[in-house]
Amino acid sequence: MSQTRAEIKEAEQRLAGLGYWTGAVDGVLDRATRLGLIAFQKYEGRAITGRITLSELEAIRAGSSPKAKESGYEHVEVNLDRQVMMLVNADDGVRVLHISSGTEREFLEEGKTSTAHTPRGRFIVYDKVTGWDGRPGGMYYSSYISGGVAIHGYPSVPTEPASHGCIRLPIYVAKEVSQLMPRGTIVLVYDKISFVSAKEWIANPTLKQAALAVTIASGFDDYSYQPLRANKSRTVVIKKARPRITRAD
């Protein structure tokens, strides 16, 4: 049975209060509301339906705010098991988003076999692209964290891993998320097996700066100063001093 507008608005208000990115609280079950609900269902380990039913509304009423793995500083966390991303502020408040990461399956590209792997570990946003990262309809507002792996908007963000290694976001949130993730933002990517803390970077900022320098050095070719981005199926000219190469997600 479909829910009333008042019940949908209650769900939106409650989800937003818990930290899920739901868009406008207006009682309309639009794409933003559905994806906020999907992020909730993913985090809570519920069936992923994107539908507000009475049982789902009751679960939302009983829910609690997601907790970041690390606290006390602004950063981003990507939970690959749950397929969600959390923007964490200095007061440990979170904003939670639905994402889709690498499939971990092999794929053929330019005659070479690669694995669609999203790396785990602690990273720093070292490069950013405003708007379309190449042709319209592909990567949007990219924030690069390791070589060619970026957090970016994309037209297709299914509920399961689907990318070649990047972290896909719903395209309508990409610009705002990019603005909340300036260069230098710490990004923790983990699963149930692996987690690397960044607290030593917070305690000793020189370690973070050194890590950023290494990331930049390894992400760019010394001769042409082109980032060695993981997505090589297309060539992109980005609005910087020299052309750059990127790979489609």
C-alpha positions as a LaTeX table, in Angstrom:
\begin{tabular}{lrrr}
\hline
Residue & $x$ (\AA) & $y$ (\AA) & $z$ (\AA) \\
\hline
Met1 & 0.00 & 0.00 & 0.00 \\
Ser2 & 1.36 & 3.41 & $-0.96$ \\
Gln3 & 2.05 & 5.83 & 1.85 \\
Thr4 & 0.47 & 9.24 & 2.29 \\
Arg5 & 2.31 & 12.48 & 1.60 \\
Ala6 & 2.41 & 13.15 & 5.34 \\
Glu7 & 4.05 & 9.76 & 5.96 \\
Ile8 & 6.58 & 10.35 & 3.16 \\
Lys9 & 7.40 & 13.76 & 4.63 \\
Glu10 & 7.84 & 12.20 & 8.06 \\
Ala11 & 10.23 & 9.64 & 6.56 \\
Glu12 & 12.18 & 12.41 & 4.82 \\
Gln13 & 12.42 & 14.48 & 8.00 \\
Arg14 & 13.53 & 11.51 & 10.04 \\
Leu15 & 16.08 & 10.32 & 7.44 \\
Ala16 & 17.50 & 13.83 & 7.11 \\
Gly17 & 17.72 & 14.09 & 10.89 \\
Leu18 & 19.67 & 10.83 & 11.00 \\
Gly19 & 22.13 & 12.21 & 8.45 \\
Tyr20 & 20.93 & 10.69 & 5.19 \\
Trp21 & 21.02 & 12.91 & 2.10 \\
Thr22 & 17.36 & 13.09 & 1.09 \\
Gly23 & 16.98 & 16.35 & $-0.78$ \\
Ala24 & 13.97 & 18.56 & $-0.08$ \\
Val25 & 11.66 & 17.56 & 2.77 \\
Asp26 & 8.42 & 18.02 & 0.85 \\
Gly27 & 6.44 & 14.77 & 1.07 \\
Val28 & 7.30 & 13.85 & $-2.52$ \\
Leu29 & 8.91 & 10.45 & $-3.13$ \\
Asp30 & 11.34 & 11.70 & $-5.75$ \\
Arg31 & 14.76 & 10.38 & $-6.76$ \\
Ala32 & 16.57 & 12.13 & $-3.91$ \\
Thr33 & 14.19 & 10.68 & $-1.32$ \\
Arg34 & 14.49 & 7.19 & $-2.82$ \\
Leu35 & 18.28 & 7.29 & $-2.80$ \\
Gly36 & 18.34 & 8.61 & 0.75 \\
Leu37 & 16.10 & 5.70 & 1.71 \\
Ile38 & 18.34 & 3.28 & $-0.19$ \\
Ala39 & 21.38 & 4.58 & 1.75 \\
Phe40 & 19.43 & 3.91 & 4.97 \\
Gln41 & 18.49 & 0.41 & 3.81 \\
Lys42 & 22.09 & $-0.32$ & 2.85 \\
Tyr43 & 23.53 & 0.91 & 6.14 \\
Glu44 & 20.94 & $-0.96$ & 8.21 \\
Gly45 & 21.31 & $-4.18$ & 6.20 \\
Arg46 & 17.69 & $-4.11$ & 5.08 \\
Ala47 & 16.25 & $-5.24$ & 1.75 \\
Ile48 & 17.05 & $-2.53$ & $-0.80$ \\
Thr49 & 13.74 & $-1.47$ & $-2.29$ \\
Gly50 & 13.66 & 2.33 & $-2.36$ \\
Arg51 & 10.02 & 2.10 & $-1.31$ \\
Ile52 & 8.46 & 3.60 & 1.79 \\
Thr53 & 6.16 & 1.02 & 3.34 \\
Leu54 & 4.69 & 0.98 & 6.81 \\
Ser55 & 7.39 & $-1.44$ & 8.01 \\
Glu56 & 10.08 & 0.76 & 6.44 \\
Leu57 & 8.64 & 3.83 & 8.12 \\
Glu58 & 8.68 & 2.03 & 11.45 \\
Ala59 & 12.34 & 1.09 & 10.89 \\
Ile60 & 13.17 & 4.70 & 10.07 \\
Arg61 & 11.41 & 5.87 & 13.24 \\
Ala62 & 13.47 & 3.40 & 15.28 \\
Gly63 & 16.74 & 4.13 & 13.49 \\
Ser64 & 19.81 & 5.90 & 14.85 \\
Ser65 & 22.44 & 8.03 & 13.15 \\
Pro66 & 25.26 & 6.14 & 11.44 \\
Lys67 & 28.61 & 6.34 & 13.21 \\
Ala68 & 31.89 & 7.02 & 11.48 \\
Lys69 & 34.86 & 4.71 & 12.11 \\
Glu70 & 36.95 & 7.71 & 13.17 \\
Ser71 & 35.95 & 10.81 & 15.07 \\
Gly72 & 37.22 & 14.23 & 16.00 \\
Tyr73 & 38.15 & 15.62 & 12.59 \\
Glu74 & 36.60 & 16.40 & 9.21 \\
His75 & 37.01 & 13.63 & 6.67 \\
Val76 & 35.19 & 11.28 & 4.31 \\
Glu77 & 34.59 & 7.56 & 4.81 \\
Val78 & 33.65 & 5.07 & 2.12 \\
Asn79 & 32.24 & 1.81 & 3.48 \\
Leu80 & 32.58 & $-0.69$ & 0.64 \\
Asp81 & 30.66 & $-3.45$ & 2.42 \\
Arg82 & 27.60 & $-1.27$ & 2.88 \\
Gln83 & 28.20 & 0.74 & $-0.32$ \\
Val84 & 27.71 & 4.09 & 1.38 \\
Met85 & 29.83 & 7.19 & 1.81 \\
Met86 & 29.87 & 9.44 & 4.89 \\
Leu87 & 30.90 & 13.07 & 5.03 \\
Val88 & 32.06 & 13.51 & 8.62 \\
Asn89 & 32.36 & 16.93 & 10.24 \\
Ala90 & 34.54 & 18.03 & 13.15 \\
Asp91 & 31.67 & 17.40 & 15.58 \\
Asp92 & 31.24 & 13.83 & 14.25 \\
Gly93 & 28.00 & 14.63 & 12.46 \\
Val94 & 27.55 & 12.68 & 9.24 \\
Arg95 & 25.86 & 13.00 & 5.88 \\
Val96 & 25.34 & 9.61 & 4.31 \\
Leu97 & 25.15 & 8.90 & 0.58 \\
His98 & 24.41 & 5.92 & $-1.63$ \\
Ile99 & 27.46 & 4.97 & $-3.77$ \\
Ser100 & 28.64 & 2.30 & $-6.18$ \\
Ser101 & 32.29 & 1.18 & $-6.24$ \\
Gly102 & 34.43 & $-1.20$ & $-8.32$ \\
Thr103 & 32.97 & $-4.57$ & $-9.29$ \\
Glu104 & 36.24 & $-6.43$ & $-8.51$ \\
Arg105 & 35.69 & $-8.28$ & $-11.80$ \\
Glu106 & 38.05 & $-8.42$ & $-14.74$ \\
Phe107 & 37.31 & $-6.33$ & $-17.81$ \\
Leu108 & 38.99 & $-5.88$ & $-21.18$ \\
Glu109 & 40.16 & $-2.44$ & $-22.21$ \\
Glu110 & 42.37 & $-1.55$ & $-25.17$ \\
Gly111 & 43.30 & $-5.21$ & $-25.48$ \\
Lys112 & 44.43 & $-5.46$ & $-21.86$ \\
Thr113 & 42.73 & $-7.21$ & $-18.98$ \\
Ser114 & 42.30 & $-5.19$ & $-15.81$ \\
Thr115 & 40.44 & $-5.64$ & $-12.54$ \\
Ala116 & 37.75 & $-3.15$ & $-11.51$ \\
His117 & 39.23 & $-2.62$ & $-8.06$ \\
Thr118 & 38.55 & 0.19 & $-5.59$ \\
Pro119 & 41.65 & 0.53 & $-3.40$ \\
Arg120 & 41.31 & 0.37 & 0.39 \\
Gly121 & 43.30 & 2.62 & 2.68 \\
Arg122 & 43.71 & 6.26 & 3.67 \\
Phe123 & 43.88 & 8.80 & 0.90 \\
Ile124 & 43.89 & 12.54 & 0.28 \\
Val125 & 41.97 & 14.43 & $-2.40$ \\
Tyr126 & 44.85 & 15.57 & $-4.59$ \\
Asp127 & 43.16 & 16.70 & $-7.80$ \\
Lys128 & 39.71 & 17.94 & $-8.79$ \\
Val129 & 37.78 & 18.54 & $-11.99$ \\
Thr130 & 34.89 & 20.99 & $-12.17$ \\
Gly131 & 31.91 & 19.90 & $-14.24$ \\
Trp132 & 32.17 & 17.08 & $-16.74$ \\
Asp133 & 35.45 & 15.17 & $-16.58$ \\
Gly134 & 35.54 & 14.70 & $-20.33$ \\
Arg135 & 32.47 & 14.08 & $-22.44$ \\
Pro136 & 29.06 & 15.06 & $-21.03$ \\
Gly137 & 27.24 & 12.06 & $-19.60$ \\
Gly138 & 30.31 & 10.52 & $-17.96$ \\
Met139 & 32.22 & 11.46 & $-14.83$ \\
Tyr140 & 30.99 & 14.67 & $-13.15$ \\
Tyr141 & 32.79 & 16.82 & $-10.56$ \\
Ser142 & 35.61 & 14.36 & $-9.96$ \\
Ser143 & 37.73 & 14.36 & $-6.80$ \\
Tyr144 & 40.82 & 12.19 & $-7.36$ \\
Ile145 & 42.20 & 10.30 & $-4.37$ \\
Ser146 & 44.64 & 7.72 & $-5.78$ \\
Gly147 & 46.06 & 7.67 & $-9.30$ \\
Gly148 & 42.99 & 7.50 & $-11.52$ \\
Val149 & 40.49 & 6.60 & $-8.80$ \\
Ala150 & 38.03 & 9.39 & $-8.11$ \\
Ile151 & 34.86 & 10.10 & $-6.21$ \\
His152 & 32.49 & 11.53 & $-8.81$ \\
Gly153 & 28.94 & 11.89 & $-9.99$ \\
Tyr154 & 27.70 & 9.50 & $-12.64$ \\
Pro155 & 24.37 & 9.01 & $-14.41$ \\
Ser156 & 24.13 & 5.36 & $-13.34$ \\
Val157 & 24.62 & 4.47 & $-9.67$ \\
Pro158 & 23.08 & 1.03 & $-9.09$ \\
Thr159 & 22.66 & $-0.49$ & $-5.65$ \\
Glu160 & 25.57 & $-2.88$ & $-6.22$ \\
Pro161 & 29.23 & $-2.28$ & $-7.25$ \\
Ala162 & 29.34 & $-1.28$ & $-10.92$ \\
Ser163 & 32.38 & 0.90 & $-11.66$ \\
His164 & 35.89 & 0.24 & $-12.96$ \\
Gly165 & 37.26 & 1.29 & $-9.56$ \\
Cys166 & 35.98 & 4.81 & $-8.99$ \\
Ile167 & 33.38 & 5.69 & $-6.36$ \\
Arg168 & 30.18 & 6.77 & $-8.07$ \\
Leu169 & 27.74 & 9.23 & $-6.54$ \\
Pro170 & 24.25 & 10.21 & $-7.73$ \\
Ile171 & 24.89 & 12.92 & $-10.27$ \\
Tyr172 & 22.58 & 15.48 & $-8.68$ \\
Val173 & 24.69 & 15.63 & $-5.48$ \\
Ala174 & 28.10 & 15.64 & $-7.19$ \\
Lys175 & 28.64 & 19.40 & $-7.33$ \\
Glu176 & 27.71 & 20.00 & $-3.69$ \\
Val177 & 29.73 & 17.00 & $-2.50$ \\
Ser178 & 32.73 & 18.24 & $-4.48$ \\
Gln179 & 32.44 & 21.63 & $-2.78$ \\
Leu180 & 32.46 & 19.86 & 0.60 \\
Met181 & 35.62 & 17.92 & $-0.36$ \\
Pro182 & 38.37 & 20.44 & $-1.18$ \\
Arg183 & 41.87 & 19.40 & $-2.07$ \\
Gly184 & 43.55 & 17.98 & 1.02 \\
Thr185 & 40.41 & 16.23 & 2.32 \\
Ile186 & 41.20 & 12.91 & 4.01 \\
Val187 & 39.29 & 9.94 & 2.58 \\
Leu188 & 39.18 & 6.55 & 4.35 \\
Val189 & 38.11 & 3.64 & 2.15 \\
Tyr190 & 37.54 & 0.34 & 3.93 \\
Asp191 & 35.72 & $-2.96$ & 4.15 \\
Lys192 & 35.24 & $-5.49$ & 6.93 \\
Ile193 & 38.77 & $-6.82$ & 6.44 \\
Ser194 & 40.85 & $-3.68$ & 6.05 \\
Phe195 & 40.87 & $-0.29$ & 7.74 \\
Val196 & 43.67 & 2.26 & 7.99 \\
Ser197 & 43.39 & 5.13 & 10.46 \\
Ala198 & 44.41 & 8.68 & 9.56 \\
Lys199 & 44.68 & 9.92 & 13.14 \\
Glu200 & 48.47 & 10.14 & 12.96 \\
Trp201 & 48.03 & 12.59 & 10.09 \\
Ile202 & 45.85 & 14.72 & 12.36 \\
Ala203 & 48.34 & 14.51 & 15.22 \\
Asn204 & 51.25 & 15.32 & 12.90 \\
Pro205 & 50.16 & 17.34 & 9.83 \\
Thr206 & 53.63 & 17.09 & 8.29 \\
Leu207 & 52.97 & 13.38 & 7.75 \\
Lys208 & 49.81 & 14.24 & 5.84 \\
Gln209 & 51.68 & 16.76 & 3.71 \\
Ala210 & 54.35 & 14.18 & 2.95 \\
Ala211 & 51.68 & 11.64 & 1.97 \\
Leu212 & 50.02 & 14.22 & $-0.28$ \\
Ala213 & 53.34 & 14.96 & $-1.97$ \\
Val214 & 53.84 & 11.25 & $-2.65$ \\
Thr215 & 50.29 & 10.94 & $-4.00$ \\
Ile216 & 50.79 & 13.86 & $-6.37$ \\
Ala217 & 54.15 & 12.54 & $-7.51$ \\
Ser218 & 52.75 & 9.08 & $-8.21$ \\
Gly219 & 49.60 & 10.47 & $-9.82$ \\
Phe220 & 51.43 & 12.57 & $-12.38$ \\
Asp221 & 53.96 & 11.70 & $-15.05$ \\
Asp222 & 57.15 & 13.70 & $-14.38$ \\
Tyr223 & 57.87 & 14.43 & $-18.05$ \\
Ser224 & 54.48 & 15.60 & $-19.32$ \\
Tyr225 & 52.83 & 16.31 & $-15.96$ \\
Gln226 & 49.81 & 14.22 & $-16.97$ \\
Pro227 & 47.98 & 12.34 & $-14.20$ \\
Leu228 & 48.16 & 8.59 & $-14.67$ \\
Arg229 & 44.46 & 8.14 & $-14.05$ \\
Ala230 & 43.07 & 4.66 & $-14.00$ \\
Asn231 & 40.38 & 5.29 & $-16.65$ \\
Lys232 & 42.15 & 5.19 & $-20.03$ \\
Ser233 & 39.32 & 4.44 & $-22.43$ \\
Arg234 & 38.99 & 8.09 & $-23.42$ \\
Thr235 & 41.18 & 11.19 & $-23.60$ \\
Val236 & 40.10 & 14.36 & $-21.86$ \\
Val237 & 41.36 & 17.91 & $-21.98$ \\
Ile238 & 40.86 & 19.54 & $-18.57$ \\
Lys239 & 41.04 & 23.28 & $-18.01$ \\
Lys240 & 44.56 & 23.40 & $-16.65$ \\
Ala241 & 47.94 & 24.34 & $-18.07$ \\
Arg242 & 48.51 & 21.00 & $-19.84$ \\
Pro243 & 46.31 & 18.22 & $-21.25$ \\
Arg244 & 45.46 & 15.32 & $-18.99$ \\
Ile245 & 44.43 & 11.74 & $-19.51$ \\
Thr246 & 41.63 & 10.03 & $-17.68$ \\
Arg247 & 39.69 & 6.79 & $-17.86$ \\
Ala248 & 35.95 & 6.33 & $-18.07$ \\
Asp249 & 34.26 & 4.80 & $-15.07$ \\
\hline
\end{tabular}
